Each structure stands twice: as structure tokens, then as C-alpha cells.
Amino acid sequence: MTKYTVTIVSCETGNEYEVIRQAVESLEGRVIHEVIGRPSDFMDFLSGKTYIPSDFIIFSFHGDEGKFVLPELGDNIYYEYEPRGNFGAEEISQYCKIQTPIILNLGCTLGNQKLANSFLSDACKTYIGAKDYVDGASSAFFAVRFFYELYQNKYSEKEAFEIAHNTDSETKHFEWF
């Protein structure tokens, strides 16, 4: 019996998606996987074109200097309308039309106030992200621990966050907005 739905949006983060998917499914969650291969894929997701409503969205991306790192394509591969470069708060504000209660962003430096505000304005009620550069294994562990505490141990979302956050020095990078 499915208790909740999680959409994991992944972009070039190795097996992080798979680790989280298996844990969420073992806790009776339904997982939807959205793969981002180019900027237009991310634009389509953010605009709601490919989004299936979920209880949670997890962004499994790399982040740098407060921006989602997107695949770099050859000049002849980009569509005319596709932006080149990474997506920060400005692009999120421009394209984002999705809505979900909680967004968990696993990318480095994507836990900054400006980016959080771009999601909190319309897309979600709670935004969680890493304020600094965080080890990849620690990001996946943080997500798994959050869902474990929430659904296995029946803690509230905030309590589950606090437990996952307080695991070690790496998971302490995650902030609740």
C-alpha cells in the first residue's frame, strides 16, 4: 500500500537516485523518476509539463555557487530557446509552476535563502537544501534518513529533518526553510 509519492528529479549524480528510490519504496512510498538531460527537460518539469503531483520533490543535482548545474551541450545541440548555463533563483522564478508540500534539494550550495525563496513563493511550503558543499554519499544518506524517520519512526517532518540534520558534520549543511 502506497503511503506517499516522491518525485526524484535527477541530473548526472550517478546512483544517488537509485539509493534513495530503493529506500523510499521499502518504506511503502511510490517513486516517480524524472531524468534531466538538457535545459529544456528541466524547464518542462518546472513548468509542470512533465510533473505528476507528488507529496515530495527531491532534486538530485550537483549545485555550484547557489545554482543547479545543468548538462553542458555542444552549441549545435542546444535548441534555439534553451538557456545555456546553470539555473539559479532567477531561472527558478521564471519557469517554476509546480506545487508540492516539500522540496528536498540535495545539490551543494542549493540551500541558500535566495533560491529557497524562489521555490517558497509558490512551489512549496517547505524547502530543504545544503548551504555549503556536501559529500555526495552524505546527501543520499540525509534523504534516506529523513524518510526513514518520517515513515518508519513516525516523526513529524520537522523532527525527521532534525534527526537527519544532526547525524554528522556533512548532514549539518542541510537547512530548513
C-alpha positions as a printed NumPy array, in Angstrom:
array([[  0.   ,   0.   ,   0.   ],
       [  1.487,   3.329,  -1.076],
       [  1.586,   5.917,   1.698],
       [  3.093,   8.825,  -0.215],
       [  4.608,   9.812,  -3.561],
       [  8.098,  11.172,  -4.144],
       [  9.316,  12.6  ,  -7.418],
       [ 13.085,  12.387,  -7.776],
       [ 14.44 ,  14.724, -10.424],
       [ 17.983,  13.649, -11.268],
       [ 20.753,  15.107, -13.358],
       [ 24.153,  13.427, -13.641],
       [ 24.55 ,  12.335,  -9.994],
       [ 25.475,   8.697, -10.519],
       [ 23.466,   6.207,  -8.478],
       [ 22.155,   8.688,  -5.87 ],
       [ 18.66 ,   8.412,  -7.355],
       [ 18.687,   4.603,  -7.117],
       [ 19.815,   4.567,  -3.475],
       [ 17.009,   6.937,  -2.487],
       [ 14.421,   5.176,  -4.658],
       [ 15.055,   1.811,  -3.045],
       [ 14.848,   3.243,   0.466],
       [ 11.632,   5.172,  -0.235],
       [  9.983,   2.164,  -1.864],
       [ 10.953,  -0.069,   1.071],
       [  9.095,   2.43 ,   3.279],
       [  5.972,   1.996,   1.113],
       [  6.441,   5.14 ,  -0.939],
       [  5.808,   5.486,  -4.653],
       [  8.701,   6.96 ,  -6.648],
       [  8.466,   8.844,  -9.907],
       [ 11.784,   9.453, -11.655],
       [ 12.321,  12.457, -13.91 ],
       [ 15.669,  12.475, -15.745],
       [ 17.133,  15.801, -16.83 ],
       [ 19.392,  15.534, -19.875],
       [ 19.208,  19.087, -21.175],
       [ 17.925,  22.511, -20.047],
       [ 14.568,  22.089, -21.814],
       [ 13.885,  18.922, -19.76 ],
       [ 14.305,  20.958, -16.577],
       [ 12.163,  23.779, -17.985],
       [  9.424,  21.267, -18.874],
       [  9.482,  19.799, -15.38 ],
       [  9.48 ,  23.151, -13.608],
       [  6.656,  24.464, -15.785],
       [  4.528,  21.435, -14.873],
       [  4.536,  19.967, -18.367],
       [  6.074,  16.655, -17.192],
       [  5.358,  16.917, -13.454],
       [  2.992,  14.422, -11.832],
       [  1.799,  15.862,  -8.491],
       [  3.705,  14.412,  -5.532],
       [  3.98 ,  14.757,  -1.78 ],
       [  7.713,  15.468,  -2.088],
       [ 10.15 ,  16.504,  -4.778],
       [ 13.801,  15.58 ,  -4.408],
       [ 16.258,  17.363,  -6.67 ],
       [ 19.277,  15.073,  -7.116],
       [ 21.55 ,  17.554,  -8.885],
       [ 25.001,  18.957,  -8.48 ],
       [ 24.99 ,  22.536,  -7.29 ],
       [ 27.602,  25.242,  -7.543],
       [ 27.517,  28.759,  -6.146],
       [ 23.782,  28.543,  -5.473],
       [ 22.795,  27.264,  -8.92 ],
       [ 21.634,  23.916, -10.298],
       [ 24.385,  22.519, -12.545],
       [ 22.845,  21.559, -15.885],
       [ 24.424,  19.456, -18.638],
       [ 26.674,  21.388, -20.958],
       [ 25.79 ,  20.631, -24.566],
       [ 27.562,  21.401, -27.812],
       [ 26.472,  24.691, -29.426],
       [ 24.87 ,  22.796, -32.317],
       [ 22.879,  20.616, -29.877],
       [ 21.027,  23.33 , -27.922],
       [ 17.534,  24.23 , -29.054],
       [ 17.191,  27.875, -30.074],
       [ 15.127,  28.749, -26.997],
       [ 17.24 ,  26.823, -24.455],
       [ 19.241,  28.829, -21.959],
       [ 22.911,  27.991, -21.656],
       [ 24.391,  27.752, -18.213],
       [ 23.157,  26.811, -14.787],
       [ 19.81 ,  27.632, -13.158],
       [ 19.668,  29.873, -10.11 ],
       [ 16.904,  31.722,  -8.306],
       [ 16.117,  33.934, -11.313],
       [ 15.512,  30.961, -13.647],
       [ 13.506,  29.103, -10.999],
       [ 11.288,  32.154, -10.515],
       [ 10.863,  32.434, -14.272],
       [  9.975,  28.809, -15.059],
       [  8.627,  27.19 , -11.88 ],
       [  4.869,  26.497, -11.826],
       [  4.872,  23.177,  -9.935],
       [  3.433,  22.739,  -6.456],
       [  4.311,  20.244,  -3.743],
       [  4.401,  20.473,   0.06 ],
       [  8.153,  19.805,   0.463],
       [ 11.179,  20.182,  -1.787],
       [ 14.372,  18.446,  -0.729],
       [ 17.323,  19.707,  -2.747],
       [ 20.464,  17.566,  -2.409],
       [ 22.849,  19.673,  -4.502],
       [ 25.767,  21.551,  -2.989],
       [ 25.097,  25.224,  -2.123],
       [ 21.421,  24.984,  -3.124],
       [ 20.322,  25.731,   0.435],
       [ 20.621,  29.491,   0.143],
       [ 17.891,  31.971,   1.026],
       [ 17.523,  33.426,  -2.472],
       [ 16.976,  30.036,  -4.127],
       [ 14.762,  28.877,  -1.262],
       [ 12.603,  31.986,  -1.663],
       [ 12.171,  31.323,  -5.389],
       [ 10.577,  27.963,  -4.527],
       [  8.763,  29.078,  -1.374],
       [  6.954,  31.893,  -3.178],
       [  4.588,  29.443,  -4.952],
       [  6.003,  25.934,  -5.389],
       [  6.224,  24.593,  -1.83 ],
       [  5.641,  25.246,   1.851],
       [  8.989,  23.811,   2.987],
       [ 12.329,  23.88 ,   1.214],
       [ 15.374,  21.927,   2.416],
       [ 18.83 ,  22.4  ,   0.899],
       [ 22.548,  22.258,   1.656],
       [ 24.055,  25.658,   2.444],
       [ 27.584,  24.542,   1.519],
       [ 29.408,  21.846,  -0.427],
       [ 28.341,  18.452,   0.927],
       [ 29.703,  14.969,   0.268],
       [ 27.548,  13.07 ,  -2.263],
       [ 27.128,   9.979,  -0.083],
       [ 26.056,  12.237,   2.781],
       [ 23.378,  13.859,   0.592],
       [ 21.865,  10.489,  -0.266],
       [ 22.096,   9.387,   3.365],
       [ 20.396,  12.58 ,   4.518],
       [ 17.424,  11.879,   2.218],
       [ 17.19 ,   8.227,   3.247],
       [ 17.397,   9.109,   6.949],
       [ 14.75 ,  11.821,   6.558],
       [ 12.252,   9.38 ,   5.025],
       [ 13.188,   6.604,   7.461],
       [ 12.493,   8.81 ,  10.469],
       [  9.318,  10.194,   8.879],
       [  7.711,   6.911,   7.818],
       [  9.371,   4.187,   9.883],
       [  9.611,   6.018,  13.196],
       [  6.564,   8.283,  12.616],
       [  8.289,  11.572,  13.427],
       [  6.93 ,  14.847,  12.071],
       [  8.621,  16.344,   9.006],
       [ 10.498,  18.867,  11.146],
       [ 11.576,  16.199,  13.662],
       [ 12.727,  13.866,  10.861],
       [ 14.693,  16.746,   9.38 ],
       [ 16.365,  17.498,  12.736],
       [ 17.391,  13.864,  13.231],
       [ 18.822,  13.584,   9.698],
       [ 20.433,  17.029,  10.007],
       [ 22.19 ,  16.135,  13.27 ],
       [ 23.778,  12.901,  12.005],
       [ 27.239,  14.38 ,  11.377],
       [ 29.163,  17.427,  10.14 ],
       [ 28.173,  16.796,   6.5  ],
       [ 24.435,  16.445,   7.096],
       [ 24.54 ,  19.598,   9.237],
       [ 24.936,  21.523,   5.949],
       [ 21.222,  20.987,   5.26 ],
       [ 18.913,  23.833,   6.228],
       [ 15.123,  24.001,   6.675],
       [ 13.478,  26.999,   5.003]])
